[in-house]
Amino acid sequence: MVVNILIAGDTCPIGKNQRLFEIGDRESLLNDLLPNFQKADLSLINLECPLTIHKSPIQKVGPNLNAPVKCINGIKAMEIDIVGLANNHIMDHGFKGLHTTIQSLVEAGIEYVGAGVDLKTAQMIKICEVKNIRIGIIALAEHEFGIATQNTPGANPIDIIEVSRNIKENRHRFDFLIILLHGGNEYYFYPRPSLMNTCRFLVEQGANAVICQHSHCAGCMETYKGSIIVYGQGNFIFDYDSKEDAWYYGTLICLGLDKNPNYSIKIELIPYQQSKYRPGIFRMDNDDKNKFIEEFENRSKVITDESFVVKEWKKYCLNNKKTYLNLLHGMSGILRRICAKYGFLYKFDSKETQLIRLNIIRCESHRDVLIEILNDLISSNKND
């Protein structure tokens, strides 16, 4: 007996899609991909923003996203079973935003995973039983704004030690384990070496599939020790002004889970275009689909060479050198863009200054001290 699980990527019910979510118009949101959702045994999305009644934006880097609570109607109409909340935007409007989001999901009868009132609840594995197959789902997010702690609400962080313990302690509760990992570098089509290492380690701990979201582009995939790792599936429904063409293309991931004879897992990619010229998602025509699959498969082939992964990552980092080095100076807005373009500021740093920065960022002990100090400063400024 095969269980078909449909996984969709980053979802934000804003822009020209917002009204369709509010009124629950699944036909206009899913268009010719509606049948894929109707025949799925279990469907998941990553909700990339809180559903709010009143805005209460937190202090952070980047945009504070949100959508009205009425947008739950669209999620329910699409028959989404589980919503992943582990991402870098779910706490954009603080605990109020998280609370109204969870409340809306519960009232709609939709399960959620990856966030909670504290770290313990955010870490909980969601267990679903479909056709006598028990499926465990974990949602994780890289450490940005809104990560849960022992005493504060937020998203479930990528903490390899805690995840490993969690899997080990609950292994008897599920037959298959799927991990939604919200991480990666935006518009980068390949995994950075450390991300690849993390995903492979999660497989070694018992994951049957690791699906990386967040990069806003469809990247590549590999099969590792019989499990599937996808490095970027692109946005699902997310109407946001972007100059990057990759923003508007993505793929649904359909996983086929079979307990017999030896707990096998298969994957099918279902490419689409989203929110570019009109609302919702649309199946690609054959030419575009074939091109999309060919490029995805070619990227998947080259990452089997680990030297390519390292080389491509170094190239990406050097291409973004000016931006990142000037970010270390705390520049923002137009001044940061000017400095990044012409290489101001960081060129005036001495080698000693660069060595100090490297040591503080790289060394775990120094980095943890710096994080505590900055958190305290930000908290103090908030109270001033």
C-alpha positions as CSV (number, residue, x, y, z in Angstrom):
1,M,0.0,0.0,0.0
2,V,1.6,3.3,-1.2
3,V,1.0,6.6,0.6
4,N,1.3,9.7,-1.6
5,I,2.5,12.8,0.2
6,L,2.4,16.2,-1.6
7,I,4.8,18.8,-0.3
8,A,4.6,22.4,-1.4
9,G,7.1,25.1,-0.6
10,D,7.0,28.7,0.8
11,T,3.5,30.1,1.0
12,C,2.6,33.7,1.7
13,P,-1.1,34.7,1.0
14,I,-0.3,38.3,0.0
15,G,-0.5,40.5,-3.1
16,K,-2.9,39.3,-5.9
17,N,-3.4,36.0,-4.1
18,Q,-4.6,37.4,-0.8
19,R,-8.3,37.9,-1.8
20,L,-8.4,34.3,-3.3
21,F,-7.1,32.9,0.0
22,E,-9.6,35.0,2.0
23,I,-12.6,33.7,0.1
24,G,-11.2,30.1,-0.2
25,D,-11.1,30.0,-4.0
26,R,-9.0,26.9,-4.4
27,E,-9.8,26.7,-8.1
28,S,-8.2,30.0,-8.8
29,L,-5.3,29.3,-6.5
30,L,-4.4,25.8,-7.8
31,N,-5.9,25.9,-11.3
32,D,-4.8,22.9,-13.3
33,L,-2.9,21.5,-10.3
34,L,-6.0,21.1,-8.2
35,P,-6.3,17.3,-9.1
36,N,-2.8,16.7,-7.6
37,F,-3.9,18.0,-4.3
38,Q,-7.2,16.1,-4.4
39,K,-5.6,12.8,-4.9
40,A,-2.8,13.2,-2.3
41,D,-3.2,11.2,0.9
42,L,-1.4,13.9,2.8
43,S,-0.4,17.4,1.8
44,L,2.0,19.9,3.5
45,I,3.0,23.5,3.0
46,N,5.4,25.9,4.7
47,L,3.5,29.0,5.8
48,E,6.0,31.8,5.4
49,C,4.1,34.4,7.4
50,P,1.8,34.7,10.4
51,L,-1.9,35.2,10.0
52,T,-2.8,38.3,12.0
53,I,-5.7,40.4,13.2
54,H,-3.6,43.4,14.1
55,K,0.0,44.1,13.1
56,S,2.6,44.0,15.8
57,P,6.0,44.0,13.9
58,I,9.1,43.0,15.7
59,Q,12.5,44.5,15.3
60,K,14.5,42.5,12.8
61,V,16.5,42.5,9.6
62,G,14.3,42.1,6.4
63,P,10.6,42.6,5.8
64,N,7.9,41.9,8.4
65,L,5.4,39.7,6.5
66,N,1.9,38.9,7.5
67,A,-1.5,38.1,6.0
68,P,-5.1,38.4,7.4
69,V,-6.4,35.5,9.5
70,K,-9.2,35.1,6.9
71,C,-6.6,33.6,4.6
72,I,-7.0,30.4,6.5
73,N,-10.0,29.8,4.3
74,G,-7.7,29.2,1.3
75,I,-5.4,26.9,3.2
76,K,-8.4,24.9,4.3
77,A,-10.1,24.9,0.9
78,M,-6.9,23.4,-0.7
79,E,-7.3,20.6,1.8
80,I,-3.8,21.1,3.3
81,D,-3.3,18.6,6.2
82,I,-0.2,19.9,7.8
83,V,1.3,23.4,7.9
84,G,5.0,23.9,8.7
85,L,5.7,27.0,10.8
86,A,9.5,26.7,11.2
87,N,10.8,29.6,9.2
88,N,12.4,33.0,9.5
89,H,9.0,34.9,9.2
90,I,6.6,33.1,11.4
91,M,7.5,35.5,14.4
92,D,7.5,38.7,12.3
93,H,4.6,39.9,14.4
94,G,5.7,38.4,17.7
95,F,3.8,36.1,19.9
96,K,0.5,37.7,18.9
97,G,1.0,36.8,15.3
98,L,2.0,33.2,16.2
99,H,-0.9,32.8,18.5
100,T,-3.5,34.0,15.9
101,T,-1.9,31.7,13.3
102,I,-2.0,28.6,15.5
103,Q,-5.5,29.5,16.7
104,S,-6.7,29.8,13.1
105,L,-5.2,26.5,12.1
106,V,-6.7,24.7,15.1
107,E,-10.1,26.1,14.4
108,A,-9.9,25.0,10.8
109,G,-8.9,21.5,11.8
110,I,-5.4,21.8,10.3
111,E,-2.3,20.3,12.0
112,Y,0.9,22.3,12.4
113,V,4.5,21.6,13.2
114,G,7.7,23.5,13.9
115,A,6.7,26.3,16.2
116,G,5.1,26.7,19.6
117,V,4.9,28.6,22.8
118,D,8.4,27.4,23.8
119,L,11.2,25.2,22.5
120,K,9.7,22.0,23.8
121,T,6.5,22.4,21.9
122,A,8.3,23.7,18.8
123,Q,10.4,20.6,18.7
124,M,7.5,18.2,18.8
125,I,7.3,15.6,16.0
126,K,4.0,15.4,14.2
127,I,2.9,11.8,13.8
128,C,0.2,11.0,11.2
129,E,-1.1,7.6,10.3
130,V,-2.2,7.0,6.8
131,K,-3.2,3.6,5.3
132,N,-1.5,1.9,8.4
133,I,1.7,3.8,7.7
134,R,2.9,6.1,10.5
135,I,4.6,9.2,9.2
136,G,6.7,11.4,11.4
137,I,7.3,15.1,10.4
138,I,9.8,17.5,11.8
139,A,10.1,21.1,10.8
140,L,13.4,23.1,11.4
141,A,14.6,26.6,10.7
142,E,18.0,28.2,10.6
143,H,18.8,30.7,13.4
144,E,17.4,34.0,12.3
145,F,14.8,36.2,14.1
146,G,12.0,34.3,16.0
147,I,13.7,31.1,17.2
148,A,12.1,29.5,20.2
149,T,13.9,29.2,23.5
150,Q,13.1,27.3,26.7
151,N,11.0,30.2,27.9
152,T,10.0,32.1,24.7
153,P,7.8,31.2,21.7
154,G,9.1,30.8,18.2
155,A,10.3,28.4,15.5
156,N,12.1,25.1,16.0
157,P,15.9,25.7,15.4
158,I,18.3,23.5,13.6
159,D,20.2,22.0,16.5
160,I,21.7,18.8,15.3
161,I,22.3,17.4,18.8
162,E,18.7,18.1,19.9
163,V,17.2,16.8,16.6
164,S,19.3,13.6,16.9
165,R,18.0,13.0,20.5
166,N,14.5,13.7,19.4
167,I,14.6,11.2,16.6
168,K,16.2,8.5,18.7
169,E,13.6,9.0,21.5
170,N,10.7,8.8,19.2
171,R,11.9,6.4,16.5
172,H,9.4,3.7,17.7
173,R,6.5,6.0,16.9
174,F,6.9,6.3,13.1
175,D,7.7,4.1,10.1
176,F,8.9,7.0,7.9
177,L,10.4,10.4,8.8
178,I,10.2,13.5,6.7
179,I,12.1,16.6,7.7
180,L,11.3,20.1,6.4
181,L,14.4,22.2,6.7
182,H,14.0,25.9,6.2
183,G,17.5,26.9,5.2
184,G,19.9,27.6,2.4
185,N,21.1,30.7,0.6
186,E,18.5,32.7,-1.4
187,Y,18.7,32.2,-5.2
188,Y,21.5,29.8,-4.9
189,F,20.8,26.6,-6.8
190,Y,23.2,24.3,-5.0
191,P,23.7,23.3,-1.4
192,R,26.6,24.9,0.5
193,P,28.9,22.2,1.8
194,S,27.8,22.5,5.5
195,L,24.1,22.3,4.5
196,M,24.8,19.1,2.5
197,N,26.6,17.7,5.5
198,T,23.7,18.5,7.8
199,C,21.1,17.0,5.5
200,R,23.2,13.8,5.1
201,F,23.6,13.5,8.8
202,L,19.9,13.8,9.3
203,V,19.5,10.9,7.0
204,E,22.0,9.0,9.0
205,Q,19.9,9.7,12.1
206,G,16.8,8.2,10.4
207,A,15.2,10.7,8.0
208,N,13.7,9.2,4.8
209,A,13.4,12.5,3.2
210,V,14.9,16.0,3.9
211,I,13.2,18.8,2.0
212,C,15.0,22.1,2.1
213,Q,12.9,25.2,1.5
214,H,13.6,29.0,1.9
215,S,16.0,29.5,-1.0
216,H,13.2,30.9,-3.3
217,C,14.5,28.8,-6.2
218,A,14.2,25.2,-7.3
219,G,17.7,23.7,-6.8
220,C,18.7,20.0,-7.1
221,M,18.4,16.7,-5.2
222,E,20.3,13.6,-4.3
223,T,19.6,10.1,-3.0
224,Y,21.8,9.4,0.0
225,K,21.8,6.0,1.7
226,G,18.4,5.2,0.2
227,S,16.8,8.5,1.3
228,I,15.9,11.6,-0.6
229,I,17.4,15.1,-0.1
230,V,16.0,18.1,-2.0
231,Y,18.0,21.3,-1.9
232,G,15.4,23.9,-2.7
233,Q,11.9,23.4,-4.2
234,G,11.1,27.1,-4.9
235,N,8.1,29.1,-3.8
236,F,4.6,27.7,-3.7
237,I,2.2,30.7,-3.8
238,F,4.1,33.8,-2.9
239,D,3.4,37.1,-4.8
240,Y,6.2,39.4,-3.9
241,D,8.1,41.8,-6.1
242,S,11.3,40.1,-7.1
243,K,13.8,40.8,-9.9
244,E,14.9,37.2,-9.8
245,D,13.1,35.0,-12.4
246,A,13.6,31.9,-10.2
247,W,11.1,33.4,-7.7
248,Y,8.2,32.6,-9.9
249,Y,9.0,28.9,-10.6
250,G,8.9,25.9,-8.3
251,T,8.0,22.2,-8.0
252,L,5.6,20.2,-5.9
253,I,7.2,17.2,-4.4
254,C,5.2,14.0,-4.4
255,L,6.7,11.3,-2.2
256,G,5.5,7.7,-2.5
257,L,6.0,5.7,0.7
258,D,5.7,2.0,0.7
259,K,6.2,-0.3,3.7
260,N,6.4,-3.4,1.5
261,P,8.7,-5.1,1.0
262,N,11.6,-2.9,2.4
263,Y,10.3,0.5,3.3
264,S,10.9,2.2,0.0
265,I,10.4,5.8,-1.0
266,K,10.0,7.4,-4.5
267,I,9.8,11.0,-5.6
268,E,8.0,12.8,-8.4
269,L,8.6,16.4,-9.3
270,I,5.6,18.5,-10.5
271,P,6.9,21.8,-11.9
272,Y,4.8,25.0,-12.1
273,Q,4.8,28.7,-12.5
274,Q,3.4,30.9,-9.8
275,S,2.1,34.5,-9.3
276,K,4.0,36.0,-12.2
277,Y,1.3,37.2,-14.6
278,R,-1.8,36.1,-12.7
279,P,-2.7,34.7,-9.3
280,G,-2.1,31.1,-8.2
281,I,0.0,28.3,-9.7
282,F,-0.1,26.8,-13.2
283,R,1.3,23.7,-14.7
284,M,4.1,24.4,-17.1
285,D,3.7,23.6,-20.8
286,N,5.7,20.6,-22.0
287,D,8.6,22.6,-23.4
288,D,9.1,24.6,-20.1
289,K,8.5,21.5,-18.0
290,N,11.1,19.5,-20.0
291,K,13.6,22.4,-19.7
292,F,13.0,22.7,-15.9
293,I,13.4,19.0,-15.3
294,E,16.6,18.9,-17.5
295,E,18.2,21.8,-15.6
296,F,17.2,20.3,-12.2
297,E,18.6,16.9,-13.2
298,N,21.8,18.4,-14.5
299,R,22.4,20.3,-11.2
300,S,21.6,17.1,-9.3
301,K,24.3,15.2,-11.3
302,V,27.1,17.7,-10.7
303,I,26.6,17.8,-6.9
304,T,27.7,14.1,-6.7
305,D,31.2,15.6,-7.1
306,E,31.9,17.1,-3.7
307,S,34.8,19.2,-5.2
308,F,32.2,20.9,-7.4
309,V,30.0,21.7,-4.4
310,V,33.0,23.3,-2.7
311,K,34.2,25.2,-5.8
312,E,30.7,26.5,-6.6
313,W,30.2,27.6,-3.0
314,K,33.5,29.6,-3.0
315,K,32.4,31.2,-6.2
316,Y,29.1,32.3,-4.7
317,C,30.8,33.7,-1.6
318,L,33.3,35.7,-3.7
319,N,30.5,37.1,-5.8
320,N,28.8,38.4,-2.6
321,K,32.1,39.5,-1.0
322,K,31.4,43.3,-1.0
323,T,27.8,42.9,0.3
324,Y,28.8,40.7,3.3
325,L,31.9,42.6,4.3
326,N,30.0,45.8,4.3
327,L,27.2,44.2,6.3
328,L,29.7,43.7,9.1
329,H,30.0,47.5,9.4
330,G,26.3,47.8,10.1
331,M,25.5,49.9,7.0
332,S,21.9,49.8,5.9
333,G,19.7,51.0,3.0
334,I,21.2,53.0,0.2
335,L,24.5,53.6,1.9
336,R,25.1,49.8,2.2
337,R,24.3,49.4,-1.5
338,I,26.8,52.1,-2.5
339,C,29.5,50.7,-0.2
340,A,28.9,47.2,-1.6
341,K,29.1,48.4,-5.2
342,Y,32.4,50.3,-4.7
343,G,33.9,48.3,-1.9
344,F,34.1,51.1,0.6
345,L,34.7,50.5,4.3
346,Y,36.0,47.0,4.3
347,K,39.0,48.0,2.2
348,F,40.1,50.2,5.0
349,D,40.1,47.3,7.5
350,S,43.5,46.2,8.7
351,K,44.5,42.5,8.6
352,E,44.3,42.5,12.3
353,T,40.7,43.7,12.2
354,Q,39.8,41.0,9.8
355,L,41.5,38.4,11.9
356,I,39.6,39.6,15.0
357,R,36.3,39.4,13.1
358,L,37.1,35.9,11.8
359,N,38.0,34.6,15.2
360,I,34.8,36.0,16.9
361,I,32.5,34.6,14.2
362,R,34.2,31.3,13.7
363,C,35.0,30.3,17.3
364,E,32.0,28.8,19.1
365,S,32.8,30.2,22.5
366,H,33.4,33.7,21.2
367,R,30.4,33.6,19.0
368,D,28.1,32.5,21.8
369,V,29.3,35.4,24.0
370,L,28.7,37.9,21.1
371,I,25.2,36.6,20.6
372,E,24.3,37.0,24.2
373,I,25.7,40.5,24.3
374,L,23.9,41.6,21.2
375,N,20.6,40.0,22.3
376,D,20.9,41.9,25.6
377,L,21.7,45.2,23.8
378,I,18.7,44.8,21.5
379,S,16.4,43.9,24.4
380,S,17.7,47.0,26.3
381,N,17.1,49.3,23.4
382,K,13.6,47.9,23.0
383,N,12.8,48.8,26.6
384,D,14.4,52.3,26.4
